[in-house]
């Protein structure tokens, strides 16, 4: 939905697999923000 896409864009939701490099990167950015 539009709301879920917004949450992804804001970093509220991390849909990356745990094995994915981007999962760690987005999790780190979320802690900073």
Buried (B, 14 or more C-beta within 10 A) or exposed (E): EEEEEEBEEEEEBBEBEEEEEEBEEBEEEEEEE
